[in-house]
Amino acid sequence: MAATPRLELKDITRRFGGRCVVDGVSLALLPGQVTCLLGPSGCGKSTTLRIAAGVDRQDMGAVMVDGQSISDEGTHMPPESRAIGLIFQDFALFPHLTVLQNVAFGLKGKNLPNDALQQLQRMGLERLATAYPHTLSGGEQQRVALARALAPRPRIMLMDEPFSGLDNRLRDGIRDETLAILKHEDAAVLLVTHEPEEAMRMADNIALMRDGKIIQQGAPYNIYNAPIDRQAAGFFSDINVIPGQVKNMQTETPFGHFLTPGLADGTGVEIVIRPQHLKIDFDRSGKGPLPTPQDGVPACGHVQRARFLGGHSLVDLAMEHDGAVLRASVPGVFMPAAGTRLWLSLRRDRCFVFTQNRPKGGIIVP
């Protein structure tokens, strides 16, 4: 028997001024699971989180906690009654209260200072108990905000871009620390972010949003390796796009043919491949490597620019067949001079083939 979701959104719709900001969104969060709502700014993810928190109300649909409706057409439980933890981008600490008083805010019972101090101790913040928020670093403020949200031991935690104000070095450590605490608490977590790397790092499940809808949902590995369309593939990393046209159930390209069964002759397709899956070979007196089933036919290009980025190098090449620029990522240091003639091959098992101007596509076996 399937477990009852701790938090469930059912066909949530929200309109502002006639514009549908959230369009039929459904999500189910299990205890101990981190779900990331991922998408560009303005796609509706923060509005969805606010509806789950109860600070906004949907026009249609229902919000369920442990199988019971807490917000629908006839019911709306206020935010303070939902036992849901909230962390926002600005942390929203009370400037006139000490750290201990901030964490104790919202707790009930006779032992508020002791309970709050225990929460600070669990997070290694007891030394800051008497400090005020304005004296803390950004990382310390984030930890205090997390301690305050966790102090009532909520069963559900909602987080809206909570790490975006931190510098990169600090962010990674605090993300990992936060994830460990939330997993230990067995909370169901909904995290809103526009950063794919953050979603991949933290999520058990990613819900990719676009224009108010969840267009794809699944484990990070599956979302990354089986994108629903070109735009989804490009949201997670740089991509190269090679256009083509179907003829006799296959598409001819300078890199060899790709099987495209089920598509009518004349259908435009796009072969998409990430920079790290391009293979580079040196030119040998005008010749490149031989074609292989794994890499197809090599095509020639000239280096426009090469950059070293630490763990890898990026090389941009203008292709001889049409002048299009393709980008390859190479581990370590690889800095060929501008104008160098090189050969590119496509890893066939890493190519996606999508029809042009259509929302759905998938991997086509070459």
N, C-alpha and C positions, 0 to 999 in steps of 0.2 A: 504493500500500500504506500502510495506516494506521501511524503511528508507535507503537512500543511504549511504554506508559506507564512513566515513571520509578518511580512508586509507584502501586500498585493495591490497593484493598480489595475483596474479593469476598464478598458476602453475610455480612458480619460480624454476629454476634449475641453479646450479652453479657448475662448475668442476674446479679442480686444478690438473694439471699434469695427467689427465685421471681419477682422482678420483672424484666421484660425492659427493660433500660436502653438497649441498642442492638439494633435489630430489623431485620436483613437489609440493612445499609448497604453499598452498593457505590459506589466512587469511583475515578476514574482521573486521575492527575496527570501532565502532560507537562512536559518540561524547559522552563524559562523561564516557566512558567504559575503564577499565584497562584490557588489555590482557597480560598474562604472557607466554612467550616462556620458557618452563621449560625442562631441560634435563641435562644429564651429560656433562662434558667437552668434546669438540670435536664432539658434535652431529650436529653442523651446526647452532646453534641458533644465535651466534654473527655475522656470515656471513649473515644470513637472515636479521638481523637488519641493517647491513652496506649497504645492497642492498636497503632496504627501505629508508635509509638516503641519498643514492646516492653516497657514498664514495666508493662503489664497484658496479659493474654492472653485472647483471645476464646474463647467456648464452641464456636462454629461459624464456618466461613468461613476465608478465607486472606488473608494479606498478601503481596503480590508486589513485588519490586524488579527492574526491568528484565526482567520476564517470568519470574523465578525465585521460587519460593515461599520465604519466610523464616520463615513461621509458618503452620502449619495443624494438622490433627489429629495428625500424627506428627512435626512439626518445629517448633522454636521457637528462633530465633537470638536471643541475648541483646542488650540494647540497645547495649552497647559495641562489638559487632561489626557493627552495621548501617550505619555511616558516615552517620548521620543527625544533623543539627544540631537542638538543642532550645533554645527560649527560652520561659521561663515568666513569669507575671505578676510574681513577686517577684524576678526576675533571678537569684537563687540564686548571687550572687558569694561567694567565700570571704573572710570578713572579715579573716583573718590574713595574706592574701597581697596584695601590691601589684597594681596594675592590670596591669603587665607579666607578673607571675607568674600572675594569673588567666587572661590570654589564652594564656599558654604551657601552661597545664594541659591535658592531653589531646593535645598535639602530640608527635610522635615524631621522633627524629633528633638529630644533634649540634648543629644550629644553632637550638635552641629560642628563645633570647633574640632572635636576629636575625630569625627568622621571625615571632615575636610582635610585635617592634618594627615590622616592615614592615606587619603588619596594623593596628597602631595608627596608623601614618603614613597608611595608605590612608583611615582614618576621621577623620583630624585630631585624634588623641588622644595623640600622642607626648609632649606636655607633661605628661600625667598619669601617665606610666609608673611613677613611684616613689610615687604617691599610693595611699592605702588607700581601700577602698569607702566607709567611713563619712564621708569628707571630700568625697564627690562629690554633686552634685545628682542628682535623679531622672533627668533627661535624660542626664547623663553616665553614670550607672550603666546605663541602657538601652543606650547606645552601646557600653559595655565588654562587656555581656552579648552584644550582637550580634557584636562583634569576636571574642569567645571562641568563639561558635558557628560563625563563618565561618572561623576560622583553619585548621581541618583541611580546608577547601574541600569541605564535604559536598555531595553531589549532591541531597540532600533536606533541606528545612528545615521543622520543625514549630514553630508558634508559638501559645501558649495565652494569649489576652488580654494580649499583651505591652505594650500602650500604656495600659491602663486606669488605671494609677497616676499618669499624667502629667496636668498641667493642660491645658486645651483649647488654649491658644496654643502651647504647646510640642509638643503631640501632633501637630498637623498637619505641622509641619516635620520631626519625627523619622519620622513615617509615610512621608512622601515620600522622605526620605533612605534609609530602610530599603528601600523598594520599588526605588529606583534601584540599590542595591547588589545586591540579590537578583536583579534582572533581569540585571545585568552578569555575575553568577556563573552564570547560566543554571540556577539551582537550581529544582527543583520544590517549590513552597511550599504547605503546608497551614496556614491561619490560622484559629484559632477565635475567634469574637467574638459578642457579643450585640448589637452596635451596627450597625444597617443602614447608617448613613452611612459607617462605617469599611469595611464590606464593599463598598459601592458605590465607594468611593474607591480601594480597593486591588485588588479581585479582577478576574481575567479570567473567572472562573466562580464562581457562588454556588450552594451546596447548602443549601437551607433545610430545617432539621430541626424536627420536632415529635414529641414522645412517642416518641423513639428511632428515628424513621424519617426518611428524606429524602423530603419531600413534593413538592419541585420543585427542578429544577436547570437552570441555564443562565446565559447572559451577564447582567450586571446590568441592561442595558436591557430584555431580554426578561422577566426576573423581575419588574421593576417595572411594566412596561406590560402584562403578560399574567399577572396573578396567578391561581393555581389556584382560590382561594376567597376568601371575605370576610376570613378571618383572615389569610391571606397578604397581602392588600392592606393591611390595617390594621397589619401589622407594620412596613411601610416608611414609613407616614405616617398622619396623621389622616385619617379618612374620614367621609363623611356616608352614612347608610343610609336609603333610602326604601322602605318595604315596599309590597307590592302582591300581587294575586292574578290568576292567569291566567284569561281568559275568551275563548273563540274565538281562541286562539293569540296573544293580545296581553294586555298588562297596562296597565290604565288608572291614571294617577296625576294629581295636580294639575299636573304638568309635561307633560301629554300622554301619549300611549300609546307603549308599547315593544313591538316584535314579539317574541314568545316562542314560536316554532314548536317543535313536538315535545313540548310540555308539556301535560299534561291539565288540563282546566278545574278550578279550585279549588286548583291548586298554588300554594303561597306562594313568592314571589320577593322578592329584595332588590336594589334598584338602588343601586349603590355609586359614589360620586364623591368625588374628593379636593377639599379646600377651594380649591386654586388653579384648579380648573376650573369653579367656579361663577361666573356672570356677574351683576354687580350693575347695576341701573338705578334711576334716581330715579323717584319717584311724580309723575305729572303730573295733578293734579286728579282723583285716584282711578283713573287709568289708567296702565298700564305699556306696555312695548314690544309690538309686534305679534309673534305667533308666527312662527318661521322653521324651515325644515327642519334647520338646523344646531343651533339652541338649543331647539327645542320651544316649549312654552307657558310663559310666565312665571307665577310664583306670588308672592303678596305675603306679606311678613313685617315684623316690627317689631324694631328693633335692641335687643338686650339689653345688649350690651357691645362696645366697640371698644378694641383695644390696638395700640400701635405697637411693633414688635419690631426696628426698625432698617432692614432691607432691605424689609420688608413689614408690612402691618397685618392683624390678624385681627378679623373682625366676626362676632359671634354674633347670629342672628336667630331669633325665635320665629315660626313660620309661622301664618298666619291659619286655614288649613284644618284643622289638627289640634293646634296648639300645640307641635309638635316643634321642637327647636332645631337649625338647620343652621349650619355654620361656613364662612365664605368667607375666602380669603386674597387680599389686594389688594396689588400692588406699590406701594412708596413709602408716603406718609402718607395715610391715609383714616380719619378719626375722626368718623363721624356720631354725633350725640347719641342717648342712650338714648330709645327710643320712636319714632325716625324711621321712617317707612314707606318700605320699599324693595322692589323686585321682583328676584326671583332666577330665573335660567334655567340649565339644565344643558347643558353642552357634550356633545352626543350622542356624538361620537367619543371622548369620554373617560369614558363610563359603562361600568361592568361590571354585568352582571345575573347573579345567582347564585340558584339554588334554595335555599330555606331548609332548614337542617338536613341538607344533603348536602355531601359533601366536595369535589365538583368543580363547576365552573361555567366561565363564560367571557364574552367580549364578545359581546353581542347587537347586531346592527345594527338601529337603530330604523327 
